[in-house]
Amino acid sequence: MRVVRLPQAPANEGSTKVTVGIIPIVDVAPIYLGKEKGFFASRGIELTMEAGQGGAAIVPGVLSGQFQFGFSNVTSLMIAQSKDVPIKVVANGVASTGKSGADFGAVAVKGDSTIQSAKDLVGKKVAVNTLKNIGDTVIREAVRKAGGDPAGVNFVEMGFPQMPAALAAGQIDAAFAVEPTLSAIKAAGGRPISWVYADVAPNLTVAVYFTAKKLIAENPDLVKRFTEAMNESLTYANGHPDEVRKVLTTYTKIDQKVIDGLTLPVWPTEINKASIETLRTLGEGDGIFEKTPDLTQLLP
């Protein structure tokens, strides 16, 4: 795939130090690849990434100025917007492949588990990386579609890296896992039982990059340059899966065999607003918003 170079900042502008709050999972491979390829440096951005457990934890970091930009699932941002938190999306982050059976996120169980479908999660302990967020929203919808009562699912909060060991030890019955956690569970003999991202909405926009409205007002040029560099990074990652797998070794501790076999998401530059509206409707039904999120205020 030919990469189209976007307008770049003049070389004499010097560089601006930018810290981005991320989650060290496959989803953010494009930003690491973009840094490696110089897409940010060529626009006068000196980029640093810092890890957080989930989008909900990254939002306060962006508001405080600890991070200039953050990576978050869209539900975390809708929750924040429903509380009138002054943030705005500036670039797409990651999307589902839309293929049930071949996606980067699923609910997984031990190989010998009696759980066979989402309906069987009722009465079980299911790990999600952040409570009352995109994980339990999509799982609840999967349980509903399978004919179960989602109110009976017992969600527990746990970081993605801790999920494989907790599952193996029987501390949880199932895990909402994204790559590379999903592949780690499969490598240990586990199996996916519900492809929650692919099944909830066609080509679901799962996560995005965002910033504080204060930064947009004070330094719109920096925001513009970051967005351009991010879009170039997304496009490059989509066209170079081998380089995506290689860059994963620089910020995760994943076995090379697992990296070679994991399912990559897709990284479109365009945000699928219809899929976000679906998540908003589901979130409202689950009562996770204080009021209806205003997507015109949140999305670009």
ROGUMI-259391 format. One record per residue: residue number from 1; residue in one letter; x, y, z of N, C-alpha, C, O in turn. Coordinates in steps of 0.02 Angstrom, whole numbers, plus 50000, padded with zeros to 5 digits. Last residue first. Layout:
N
> NUM|A|X|Y|Z|X|Y|Z|X|Y|Z|X|Y|Z;
...
***
This chain:
300
> 300|P|49246|50724|50815|49268|50779|50772|49216|50794|50718|49226|50839|50677;
> 299|L|49144|50696|50963|49176|50673|50901|49195|50732|50857|49164|50785|50861;
> 298|L|49085|50770|51071|49142|50725|51081|49180|50709|51017|49242|50709|51017;
> 297|Q|48979|50845|51031|49031|50878|51071|49094|50836|51076|49149|50862|51085;
> 296|T|48904|50753|50967|48925|50811|50928|48979|50850|50965|49021|50883|50934;
> 295|L|48869|50664|51066|48922|50644|51020|48945|50701|50976|49001|50699|50950;
> 294|D|48833|50677|51222|48824|50718|51163|48882|50705|51115|48937|50731|51124;
> 293|P|48761|50546|51319|48821|50579|51293|48805|50618|51229|48768|50593|51186;
> 292|T|48628|50568|51431|48646|50545|51364|48708|50582|51338|48707|50644|51335;
> 291|K|48695|50553|51599|48647|50580|51550|48670|50558|51481|48726|50533|51474;
> 290|E|48772|50460|51660|48731|50504|51702|48678|50539|51661|48623|50553|51685;
> 289|F|48782|50292|51601|48790|50364|51588|48745|50405|51635|48688|50386|51648;
> 288|I|48749|50162|51626|48818|50184|51644|48831|50258|51630|48885|50284|51646;
> 287|G|48632|50087|51604|48634|50138|51656|48703|50163|51675|48715|50182|51732;
> 286|D|48609|50003|51501|48643|49975|51559|48651|50025|51616|48673|50007|51670;
> 285|G|48555|50090|51408|48514|50035|51434|48543|50004|51496|48507|49980|51539;
> 284|E|48667|50167|51383|48609|50198|51414|48565|50144|51445|48540|50152|51501;
> 283|G|48746|50072|51318|48768|50100|51382|48711|50133|51420|48707|50129|51481;
> 282|L|48672|50053|51201|48681|49997|51247|48701|50023|51316|48677|49998|51367;
> 281|T|48684|50183|51145|48618|50155|51159|48623|50098|51210|48583|50094|51257;
> 280|R|48824|50189|51129|48790|50237|51172|48721|50211|51193|48702|50215|51251;
> 279|L|48846|50087|51038|48874|50081|51105|48841|50129|51153|48830|50113|51211;
> 278|T|48781|50147|50928|48757|50083|50955|48783|50073|51026|48744|50053|51070;
> 277|E|48862|50257|50907|48793|50268|50927|48762|50205|50956|48722|50208|51003;
> 276|I|48973|50190|50862|48977|50225|50927|48907|50240|50953|48895|50237|51013;
> 275|S|48927|50148|50739|48944|50097|50789|48949|50128|50859|48932|50096|50908;
> 274|A|48913|50270|50674|48854|50229|50685|48867|50177|50739|48823|50162|50780;
> 273|K|49045|50316|50659|49001|50349|50707|48938|50308|50723|48913|50310|50779;
> 272|N|49191|50259|50639|49125|50232|50623|49075|50259|50675|49065|50229|50728;
> 271|I|49317|50366|50581|49281|50341|50639|49211|50318|50617|49176|50354|50581;
> 270|E|49450|50334|50470|49382|50360|50480|49348|50326|50539|49350|50265|50546;
> 269|T|49566|50266|50463|49571|50335|50487|49501|50364|50500|49494|50412|50538;
> 268|P|49573|50097|50527|49549|50147|50479|49559|50218|50507|49560|50227|50568;
> 267|W|49645|49969|50569|49660|50038|50590|49638|50088|50537|49680|50119|50505;
> 266|V|49597|49812|50639|49606|49856|50582|49612|49928|50608|49588|49944|50662;
> 265|P|49692|49690|50735|49632|49729|50720|49642|49767|50655|49691|49756|50620;
> 264|L|49766|49527|50709|49772|49600|50713|49704|49633|50702|49663|49607|50664;
> 263|T|49786|49384|50802|49743|49417|50753|49748|49493|50762|49736|49519|50817;
> 262|L|49947|49300|50820|49889|49338|50845|49850|49372|50788|49878|49387|50735;
> 261|G|50060|49231|50781|49995|49201|50769|49935|49243|50789|49878|49223|50775;
> 260|D|50173|49303|50812|50165|49280|50743|50094|49255|50728|50071|49258|50671;
> 259|I|50157|49320|50950|50152|49377|50905|50139|49356|50834|50098|49386|50799;
> 258|V|50184|49189|50992|50117|49218|51003|50106|49276|50956|50053|49282|50925;
> 257|K|50318|49181|50959|50271|49133|50930|50199|49158|50936|50159|49149|50890;
> 256|Q|50375|49278|51041|50374|49288|50968|50325|49241|50934|50293|49259|50885;
> 255|D|50287|49328|51187|50327|49278|51153|50319|49286|51077|50265|49299|51052;
> 254|I|50285|49493|51243|50249|49438|51213|50297|49392|51178|50344|49414|51144;
> 253|K|50288|49616|51319|50330|49558|51334|50294|49495|51309|50276|49451|51347;
> 252|T|50291|49769|51221|50257|49715|51258|50306|49659|51271|50359|49655|51240;
> 251|Y|50367|49856|51147|50330|49883|51205|50287|49831|51242|50252|49849|51289;
> 250|T|50435|49789|51048|50468|49846|51079|50431|49873|51140|50460|49908|51181;
> 249|T|50359|49694|50988|50413|49670|51032|50447|49727|51069|50484|49715|51117;
> 248|L|50279|49765|50903|50250|49741|50965|50303|49717|51014|50294|49720|51075;
> 247|V|50350|49784|50788|50351|49838|50836|50321|49817|50903|50336|49847|50955;
> 246|K|50320|49663|50719|50389|49677|50742|50390|49730|50796|50427|49723|50845;
> 245|R|50187|49677|50688|50207|49622|50732|50277|49634|50760|50292|49617|50817;
> 244|V|50198|49788|50602|50158|49793|50664|50180|49739|50713|50192|49753|50771;
> 243|E|50268|49733|50498|50302|49784|50539|50264|49796|50604|50295|49813|50655;
> 242|D|50170|49649|50447|50233|49620|50472|50271|49669|50516|50301|49649|50566;
> 241|P|50069|49739|50404|50058|49696|50463|50122|49665|50491|50127|49655|50551;
> 240|H|50053|49871|50331|50116|49836|50346|50109|49792|50408|50139|49807|50460;
> 239|G|49935|49940|50314|49967|49913|50254|50030|49873|50267|50058|49844|50221;
> 238|N|49901|49982|50441|49854|49940|50404|49887|49905|50344|49869|49849|50326;
> 237|A|50010|50064|50470|50001|50002|50507|49954|49954|50470|49966|49894|50467;
> 236|Y|49985|50172|50384|50045|50132|50375|50037|50064|50409|50056|50013|50381;
> 235|T|49865|50223|50437|49867|50199|50368|49927|50153|50356|49922|50102|50323;
> 234|L|49911|50261|50564|49857|50212|50556|49858|50180|50487|49854|50119|50479;
> 233|S|50007|50359|50531|50027|50298|50567|49975|50242|50560|49993|50184|50551;
> 232|E|49929|50457|50474|49980|50425|50433|50002|50359|50465|50015|50309|50430;
> 231|N|49854|50490|50587|49821|50463|50528|49871|50428|50481|49856|50376|50453;
> 230|M|49956|50543|50668|49919|50483|50689|49884|50451|50630|49885|50389|50624;
> 229|A|49994|50655|50598|50043|50602|50609|50009|50537|50629|50030|50483|50609;
> 228|E|49873|50728|50604|49902|50709|50539|49951|50651|50547|49950|50604|50507;
> 227|T|49862|50744|50743|49810|50708|50706|49837|50684|50639|49824|50628|50618;
> 226|F|49975|50823|50769|49968|50757|50800|49918|50714|50761|49931|50656|50747;
> 225|R|49945|50938|50697|50003|50899|50678|50000|50828|50707|50019|50780|50674;
> 224|K|49830|50982|50766|49826|50967|50695|49884|50922|50673|49875|50874|50636;
> 223|V|49883|51005|50892|49831|50955|50885|49826|50933|50812|49818|50874|50797;
> 222|L|49970|51110|50861|49997|51047|50887|49946|50991|50878|49964|50935|50858;
> 221|D|49877|51207|50822|49925|51182|50774|49956|51116|50796|49966|51071|50755;
> 220|P|49804|51239|50937|49771|51202|50883|49820|51173|50832|49806|51122|50801;
> 219|N|49828|51271|51081|49879|51251|51033|49848|51209|50977|49864|51150|50969;
> 218|E|49714|51313|51152|49779|51346|51163|49831|51330|51110|49873|51372|51095;
> 217|A|49607|51233|51110|49601|51307|51109|49668|51341|51112|49679|51392|51080;
> 216|I|49660|51107|51130|49635|51125|51063|49631|51201|51056|49647|51229|51004;
> 215|L|49681|51111|51267|49739|51107|51222|49719|51127|51151|49757|51161|51117;
> 214|K|49547|51114|51311|49593|51169|51329|49653|51169|51282|49675|51222|51260;
> 213|K|49495|50994|51279|49474|51051|51239|49518|51112|51252|49525|51156|51209;
> 212|A|49616|50864|51281|49574|50911|51318|49556|50969|51272|49596|50991|51230;
> 211|T|49601|50725|51164|49637|50775|51202|49589|50818|51241|49528|50811|51235;
> 210|F|49617|50556|51097|49580|50616|51117|49626|50665|51153|49682|50649|51171;
> 209|Y|49595|50415|50993|49641|50461|51027|49604|50526|51040|49565|50549|50998;
> 208|V|49490|50269|51023|49511|50329|50986|49565|50366|51025|49579|50350|51083;
> 207|A|49410|50108|50998|49447|50158|51037|49473|50213|50992|49478|50204|50931;
> 206|V|49318|50041|50914|49327|50021|50984|49359|50076|51026|49338|50088|51082;
> 205|T|49202|50040|50795|49257|50082|50819|49263|50070|50894|49217|50087|50932;
> 204|L|49151|49890|50717|49147|49932|50776|49210|49974|50787|49265|49947|50788;
> 203|N|49096|49823|50603|49158|49864|50600|49160|49915|50656|49169|49975|50645;
> 202|P|48931|49813|50660|48976|49803|50604|49036|49851|50607|49027|49912|50613;
> 201|A|48918|49766|50834|48903|49814|50780|48952|49803|50723|49010|49785|50735;
> 200|V|48936|49648|50907|48894|49701|50934|48874|49752|50882|48818|49779|50884;
> 199|D|49023|49554|50852|48952|49539|50853|48907|49598|50874|48848|49598|50859;
> 198|A|49152|49598|50866|49127|49587|50798|49051|49580|50797|49018|49597|50748;
> 197|Y|49162|49603|51007|49170|49664|50966|49137|49654|50897|49099|49697|50874;
> 196|V|49140|49468|51050|49095|49523|51071|49102|49586|51029|49052|49620|51016;
> 195|W|49134|49320|51017|49173|49373|50984|49134|49439|50991|49101|49462|50945;
> 194|S|49145|49195|51135|49101|49248|51109|49145|49305|51081|49186|49333|51117;
> 193|I|49240|49104|51169|49171|49079|51165|49122|49133|51139|49065|49117|51122;
> 192|P|49408|49050|51141|49357|49103|51139|49287|49073|51135|49277|49022|51102;
> 191|R|49505|48949|51254|49468|48957|51191|49418|49014|51196|49388|49026|51249;
> 190|G|49667|48889|51316|49601|48920|51321|49568|48928|51253|49598|48915|51201;
> 189|G|49796|48846|51307|49743|48796|51300|49673|48824|51306|49624|48786|51301;
> 188|A|49888|48943|51305|49886|48902|51366|49829|48851|51365|49815|48818|51415;
> 187|A|49858|49007|51189|49921|48969|51191|49924|48923|51252|49957|48872|51251;
> 186|K|49743|49076|51229|49737|49021|51181|49799|48976|51182|49794|48915|51177;
> 185|I|49802|49172|51311|49754|49125|51339|49747|49064|51293|49745|49007|51317;
> 184|A|49879|49239|51216|49912|49207|51274|49866|49156|51306|49889|49102|51326;
> 183|S|49781|49291|51132|49826|49238|51107|49863|49202|51163|49876|49142|51158;
> 182|L|49725|49385|51222|49684|49332|51193|49728|49275|51168|49713|49216|51181;
> 181|T|49830|49474|51246|49805|49432|51301|49765|49373|51274|49770|49317|51300;
> 180|P|49870|49563|51148|49895|49494|51144|49870|49447|51200|49886|49387|51200;
> 179|E|49696|49560|51104|49764|49540|51089|49814|49589|51121|49803|49649|51121;
> 178|V|49583|49555|51244|49603|49581|51179|49675|49558|51166|49710|49538|51213;
> 177|A|49457|49475|51338|49527|49480|51319|49536|49509|51250|49501|49490|51203;
> 176|F|49371|49447|51471|49363|49490|51413|49433|49508|51390|49465|49552|51419;
> 175|A|49368|49283|51534|49403|49347|51529|49384|49383|51465|49382|49353|51411;
> 174|A|49296|49174|51658|49304|49197|51589|49338|49265|51590|49338|49299|51641;
> 173|D|49307|49141|51791|49279|49090|51745|49290|49108|51672|49292|49064|51629;
> 172|I|49447|49164|51901|49392|49190|51861|49368|49134|51815|49405|49087|51801;
> 171|Q|49531|49078|51965|49508|49136|52003|49450|49172|51967|49410|49206|51999;
> 170|G|49591|48972|51901|49521|48965|51920|49494|49023|51962|49440|49017|51991;
> 169|A|49715|48985|51848|49711|48967|51919|49639|48958|51943|49628|48938|52000;
> 168|A|49690|49028|51719|49721|48962|51728|49713|48937|51800|49706|48877|51812;
> 167|L|49642|49156|51749|49598|49107|51717|49624|49036|51728|49587|48991|51744;
> 166|A|49755|49215|51801|49695|49211|51843|49646|49159|51815|49613|49123|51853;
> 165|A|49840|49210|51690|49858|49173|51751|49797|49164|51796|49787|49110|51825;
> 164|P|49771|49295|51597|49786|49225|51582|49801|49183|51644|49776|49127|51650;
> 163|M|49756|49426|51669|49699|49382|51652|49719|49309|51638|49686|49264|51664;
> 162|Q|49857|49516|51685|49845|49469|51740|49792|49416|51723|49786|49366|51758;
> 161|P|49857|49601|51573|49913|49554|51582|49901|49502|51637|49932|49449|51635;
> 160|F|49732|49675|51591|49739|49624|51540|49797|49575|51553|49788|49515|51546;
> 159|G|49680|49695|51762|49720|49716|51705|49728|49659|51655|49730|49600|51674;
> 158|M|49511|49686|51817|49577|49655|51816|49615|49680|51754|49586|49686|51700;
> 157|E|49357|49678|51902|49406|49719|51866|49476|49689|51873|49497|49669|51928;
> 156|V|49221|49570|51867|49275|49590|51912|49327|49628|51871|49340|49612|51813;
> 155|F|49046|49536|51857|49106|49566|51827|49157|49584|51881|49139|49610|51934;
> 154|N|48937|49414|51843|48976|49445|51897|49042|49471|51867|49088|49432|51855;
> 153|V|48778|49413|51769|48851|49407|51758|48888|49445|51813|48871|49502|51828;
> 152|G|48644|49437|51780|48671|49383|51819|48746|49373|51811|48775|49328|51843;
> 151|A|48605|49531|51690|48609|49553|51760|48641|49499|51804|48664|49514|51860;
> 150|P|48589|49468|51569|48654|49496|51584|48662|49520|51657|48718|49528|51681;
> 149|D|48514|49320|51541|48501|49382|51578|48568|49412|51600|48601|49384|51644;
> 148|G|48518|49249|51372|48530|49250|51444|48513|49317|51475|48500|49366|51439;
> 147|G|48515|49242|51234|48456|49220|51271|48464|49218|51346|48423|49189|51381;
> 146|A|48612|49295|51159|48615|49223|51166|48557|49196|51208|48550|49135|51217;
> 145|K|48588|49429|51172|48577|49399|51106|48576|49323|51110|48543|49290|51070;
> 144|R|48629|49445|51307|48559|49457|51286|48544|49420|51221|48493|49385|51215;
> 143|V|48766|49420|51294|48725|49376|51336|48651|49383|51317|48616|49333|51312;
> 142|A|48803|49528|51213|48813|49459|51188|48770|49410|51227|48741|49363|51199;
> 141|E|48774|49633|51299|48736|49627|51237|48743|49557|51208|48695|49529|51181;
> 140|R|48869|49608|51400|48797|49606|51416|48755|49598|51352|48707|49559|51352;
> 139|I|48985|49630|51324|48971|49563|51351|48897|49557|51368|48865|49506|51353;
> 138|V|48980|49765|51298|48975|49719|51241|48961|49647|51264|48928|49609|51229;
> 137|T|48986|49813|51434|48932|49832|51387|48925|49782|51331|48870|49759|51317;
> 136|D|49104|49764|51487|49041|49735|51511|48982|49755|51468|48932|49719|51466;
> 135|G|49192|49841|51399|49195|49768|51407|49129|49739|51430|49102|49694|51398;
> 134|I|49165|49977|51412|49150|49944|51348|49150|49868|51354|49113|49835|51319;
> 133|N|49105|49983|51583|49138|50012|51526|49123|49970|51464|49075|49932|51463;
> 132|K|49103|49937|51719|49053|49984|51692|49081|50021|51632|49081|50082|51629;
> 131|L|49281|49913|51750|49210|49900|51763|49166|49955|51734|49188|50012|51724;
> 130|T|49410|49863|51644|49379|49920|51679|49305|49905|51688|49271|49887|51641;
> 129|N|49442|49736|51599|49497|49780|51622|49472|49842|51658|49509|49871|51698;
> 128|V|49352|49598|51669|49357|49652|51620|49410|49700|51645|49422|49705|51705;
> 127|A|49312|49429|51702|49358|49485|51711|49354|49534|51652|49351|49514|51594;
> 126|V|49173|49353|51775|49204|49373|51711|49248|49434|51722|49226|49485|51748;
> 125|K|49099|49220|51851|49143|49277|51865|49184|49293|51801|49223|49252|51778;
> 124|K|48925|49175|51819|48997|49164|51818|49036|49229|51832|49009|49284|51826;
> 123|G|48792|49198|51803|48813|49166|51865|48887|49153|51870|48910|49125|51919;
> 122|V|48807|49185|51629|48762|49203|51685|48782|49163|51747|48787|49102|51744;
> 121|L|48878|49128|51531|48915|49173|51575|48872|49196|51634|48898|49223|51683;
> 120|D|48802|49057|51442|48829|49021|51499|48869|49065|51548|48890|49041|51600;
> 119|K|48779|49145|51339|48723|49131|51385|48749|49097|51449|48721|49107|51503;
> 118|A|48894|49138|51263|48885|49196|51307|48829|49184|51357|48832|49211|51413;
> 117|S|48945|48963|51273|48919|49023|51238|48911|49079|51288|48918|49069|51348;
> 116|Q|49005|48869|51354|49008|48859|51282|48985|48920|51242|49005|48929|51184;
> 115|I|49081|48819|51500|49051|48877|51466|49060|48868|51391|49117|48861|51366;
> 114|T|49153|48723|51561|49087|48703|51537|49052|48759|51499|48999|48748|51469;
> 113|S|49329|48715|51517|49271|48749|51547|49205|48723|51519|49202|48702|51461;
> 112|D|49446|48670|51468|49401|48620|51496|49339|48651|51529|49303|48617|51565;
> 111|G|49512|48787|51425|49494|48736|51377|49444|48686|51403|49402|48661|51364;
> 110|K|49444|48937|51497|49491|48880|51497|49466|48826|51449|49406|48821|51435;
> 109|V|49386|49071|51387|49381|49028|51446|49436|48974|51443|49470|48968|51392;
> 108|A|49353|49238|51328|49388|49174|51325|49383|49136|51391|49376|49167|51445;
> 107|V|49279|49352|51224|49275|49323|51291|49304|49253|51286|49283|49213|51244;
> 106|A|49385|49455|51119|49335|49403|51130|49331|49387|51205|49375|49406|51243;
> 105|G|49471|49539|50989|49441|49541|51055|49386|49490|51062|49345|49481|51017;
> 104|F|49510|49533|50859|49563|49542|50909|49536|49546|50980|49575|49556|51027;
> 103|D|49440|49399|50758|49445|49468|50781|49496|49472|50837|49522|49421|50860;
> 102|A|49370|49285|50697|49436|49311|50676|49441|49385|50693|49447|49427|50649;
> 101|G|49249|49258|50747|49294|49201|50739|49363|49222|50717|49410|49183|50719;
> 100|S|49171|49379|50655|49163|49335|50713|49204|49272|50701|49196|49238|50651;
> 99|K|49239|49520|50596|49234|49448|50580|49229|49407|50643|49278|49401|50681;
> 98|G|49269|49650|50616|49201|49636|50596|49189|49562|50582|49135|49543|50558;
> 97|T|49385|49694|50666|49388|49668|50598|49318|49656|50570|49308|49651|50510;
> 96|S|49364|49846|50758|49354|49774|50750|49363|49755|50677|49350|49794|50631;
> 95|A|49489|49976|50766|49422|49951|50750|49422|49875|50746|49474|49844|50734;
> 94|V|49568|50117|50845|49568|50047|50823|49497|50024|50811|49450|50050|50842;
> 93|G|49570|50264|50832|49618|50224|50868|49623|50154|50841|49676|50133|50817;
> 92|N|49558|50426|50751|49535|50358|50764|49590|50319|50799|49648|50338|50798;
> 91|A|49577|50585|50834|49597|50536|50784|49568|50468|50801|49554|50454|50859;
> 90|V|49519|50666|50929|49559|50698|50876|49580|50650|50821|49599|50671|50766;
> 89|V|49383|50699|51037|49419|50651|50997|49457|50687|50941|49429|50733|50910;
> 88|K|49392|50800|51183|49368|50791|51115|49414|50741|51079|49474|50741|51088;
> 87|I|49331|50858|51344|49378|50821|51302|49348|50814|51232|49288|50821|51222;
> 86|P|49278|50912|51482|49295|50946|51419|49350|50911|51378|49408|50933|51379;
> 85|V|49142|50825|51550|49215|50830|51550|49237|50859|51482|49217|50832|51430;
> 84|D|49005|50804|51568|49029|50869|51544|49104|50880|51551|49127|50936|51558;
> 83|K|48971|50678|51588|48983|50716|51650|49011|50786|51633|49036|50822|51676;
> 82|S|48969|50630|51464|48904|50634|51497|48909|50671|51563|48859|50693|51591;
> 81|Q|49105|50623|51440|49067|50677|51408|48999|50685|51442|48974|50741|51448;
> 80|A|49137|50506|51514|49166|50571|51532|49125|50629|51503|49112|50678|51538;
> 79|I|49065|50412|51440|49050|50421|51511|49076|50490|51534|49041|50526|51569;
> 78|M|49131|50425|51318|49060|50444|51322|49039|50454|51395|48999|50498|51410;
> 77|L|49256|50376|51354|49250|50446|51334|49177|50469|51335|49163|50527|51352;
> 76|S|49226|50243|51382|49256|50285|51434|49247|50359|51418|49233|50399|51462;
> 75|T|49182|50205|51253|49135|50207|51309|49162|50250|51366|49124|50289|51395;
> 74|V|49294|50203|51170|49245|50257|51161|49195|50261|51218|49167|50314|51231;
> 73|N|49454|50182|51249|49394|50155|51217|49340|50209|51217|49341|50254|51259;
> 72|S|49592|50293|51219|49539|50266|51261|49485|50232|51220|49473|50252|51163;
> 71|F|49740|50381|51235|49706|50328|51197|49654|50298|51243|49669|50281|51300;
> 70|G|49777|50558|51238|49766|50493|51268|49732|50445|51221|49699|50466|51173;
> 69|F|49891|50697|51249|49841|50658|51214|49833|50591|51250|49877|50570|51287;
> 68|Q|49969|50748|51348|49939|50795|51300|49883|50761|51261|49834|50793|51242;
> 67|F|49966|50702|51518|49968|50680|51448|49939|50736|51405|49889|50767|51424;
> 66|Q|49958|50792|51621|50009|50740|51625|50021|50710|51555|50078|50696|51536;
> 65|G|49852|50875|51614|49911|50895|51576|49968|50846|51582|50022|50857|51553;
> 64|S|49734|50839|51670|49783|50871|51714|49844|50897|51677|49883|50936|51704;
> 63|L|49669|50777|51564|49640|50839|51591|49691|50876|51634|49691|50938|51635;
> 62|V|49748|50663|51549|49744|50712|51494|49718|50778|51520|49744|50831|51501;
> 61|G|49724|50599|51670|49793|50617|51652|49795|50669|51596|49837|50713|51596;
> 60|P|49588|50569|51665|49612|50620|51713|49683|50644|51697|49700|50701|51709;
> 59|V|49595|50469|51555|49559|50533|51549|49583|50585|51599|49597|50642|51579;
> 58|I|49656|50353|51599|49695|50399|51558|49662|50467|51552|49696|50518|51544;
> 57|A|49564|50278|51665|49620|50304|51705|49660|50356|51666|49694|50398|51695;
> 56|A|49479|50241|51563|49452|50280|51618|49507|50311|51660|49497|50366|51688;
> 55|G|49559|50160|51481|49542|50227|51459|49517|50271|51516|49531|50331|51517;
> 54|G|49679|50072|51587|49621|50078|51542|49606|50150|51527|49636|50196|51556;
> 53|Q|49805|50074|51644|49768|50010|51642|49710|50013|51593|49693|49963|51562;
> 52|G|49938|50155|51548|49887|50155|51600|49847|50090|51594|49854|50055|51544;
> 51|A|50103|50209|51499|50050|50158|51503|50002|50170|51561|50022|50192|51615;
> 50|E|50159|50334|51387|50156|50309|51456|50095|50265|51463|50042|50280|51437;
> 49|M|50269|50385|51257|50209|50350|51278|50215|50327|51350|50268|50305|51372;
> 48|T|50323|50531|51174|50335|50484|51228|50268|50451|51245|50217|50484|51247;
> 47|L|50392|50622|51037|50339|50581|51065|50362|50534|51120|50414|50501|51113;
> 46|E|50406|50773|50976|50449|50726|51011|50404|50684|51056|50380|50708|51108;
> 45|I|50360|50842|50824|50334|50813|50887|50383|50762|50914|50400|50713|50880;
> 44|G|50377|50893|50696|50400|50931|50753|50374|50906|50820|50367|50945|50867;
> 43|R|50346|50807|50599|50298|50861|50610|50315|50900|50674|50273|50934|50703;
> 42|S|50440|50713|50603|50440|50755|50543|50390|50812|50549|50392|50859|50509;
> 41|A|50405|50647|50720|50464|50690|50720|50465|50737|50660|50486|50795|50666;
> 40|F|50296|50571|50672|50286|50624|50722|50344|50674|50722|50333|50734|50724;
> 39|F|50353|50485|50581|50294|50523|50560|50279|50581|50609|50252|50632|50588;
> 38|G|50459|50399|50603|50472|50471|50600|50413|50514|50580|50421|50573|50563;
> 37|K|50445|50267|50626|50452|50288|50556|50463|50363|50548|50475|50387|50493;
> 36|E|50426|50263|50764|50484|50230|50735|50498|50254|50664|50556|50262|50644;
> 35|K|50302|50326|50773|50361|50357|50804|50424|50329|50773|50470|50367|50757;
> 34|G|50224|50233|50705|50230|50301|50679|50289|50338|50709|50322|50377|50675;
> 33|L|50235|50125|50791|50262|50118|50724|50272|50188|50693|50322|50200|50660;
> 32|Y|50166|50176|50900|50236|50156|50908|50270|50151|50840|50328|50171|50832;
> 31|I|50042|50194|50840|50077|50253|50866|50151|50238|50878|50194|50281|50867;
> 30|P|50004|50061|50799|50017|50114|50750|50056|50174|50778|50097|50202|50742;
> 29|A|49984|49987|50922|50044|49975|50880|50056|50032|50830|50114|50049|50819;
> 28|V|49874|49991|51003|49914|50053|50996|49977|50043|50955|50019|50088|50953;
> 27|D|49817|49861|51005|49780|49918|50978|49823|49978|50961|49812|50013|50911;
> 26|V|49895|49774|51082|49904|49776|51009|49873|49838|50977|49900|49864|50928;
> 25|I|49939|49869|51229|49907|49813|51195|49916|49822|51120|49943|49873|51097;
> 24|P|49962|49964|51346|50011|49925|51308|49983|49861|51279|50000|49806|51300;
> 23|I|49873|50110|51324|49869|50044|51356|49915|49999|51316|49908|49997|51255;
> 22|I|49932|50281|51349|49910|50224|51309|49900|50162|51353|49917|50163|51413;
> 21|G|49953|50452|51339|49933|50398|51384|49903|50340|51343|49855|50350|51307;
> 20|V|50088|50538|51273|50023|50508|51258|50010|50450|51307|50052|50406|51315;
> 19|T|50173|50690|51271|50165|50626|51305|50094|50601|51293|50045|50638|51301;
> 18|V|50282|50788|51177|50212|50765|51184|50212|50696|51218|50247|50650|51196;
> 17|K|50378|50928|51147|50374|50865|51184|50301|50848|51197|50263|50889|51224;
> 16|T|50409|50990|50989|50367|50997|51048|50364|50929|51082|50349|50879|51050;
> 15|S|50552|51056|50902|50507|51001|50920|50469|51016|50984|50495|51051|51028;
> 14|G|50565|51182|50772|50588|51146|50830|50538|51091|50848|50489|51082|50812;
> 13|E|50535|51247|50657|50490|51259|50713|50516|51226|50777|50491|51242|50831;
> 12|N|50608|51216|50547|50637|51265|50592|50591|51280|50652|50608|51322|50693;
> 11|A|50534|51129|50467|50588|51101|50508|50613|51151|50560|50637|51130|50613;
> 10|P|50356|51144|50468|50422|51169|50447|50477|51146|50495|50467|51144|50556;
> 9|A|50258|50995|50469|50277|51058|50500|50345|51080|50475|50388|51038|50461;
> 8|Q|50180|50929|50320|50223|50925|50378|50241|50994|50405|50240|51043|50369;
> 7|P|50039|50849|50248|50079|50910|50257|50118|50908|50322|50092|50887|50374;
> 6|L|50065|50670|50223|50023|50728|50239|50067|50789|50249|50128|50782|50259;
> 5|R|50097|50551|50103|50127|50596|50152|50081|50657|50162|50062|50690|50113;
> 4|V|50023|50399|50084|50020|50469|50061|50047|50513|50117|50020|50513|50172;
> 3|V|50091|50245|50047|50074|50291|50101|50077|50363|50075|50127|50384|50047;
> 2|R|50029|50109|49957|50067|50172|49954|50043|50219|50009|49983|50231|50017;
> 1|M|50042|49940|50000|50000|50000|50000|50044|50063|50000|50091|50068|50039;
***
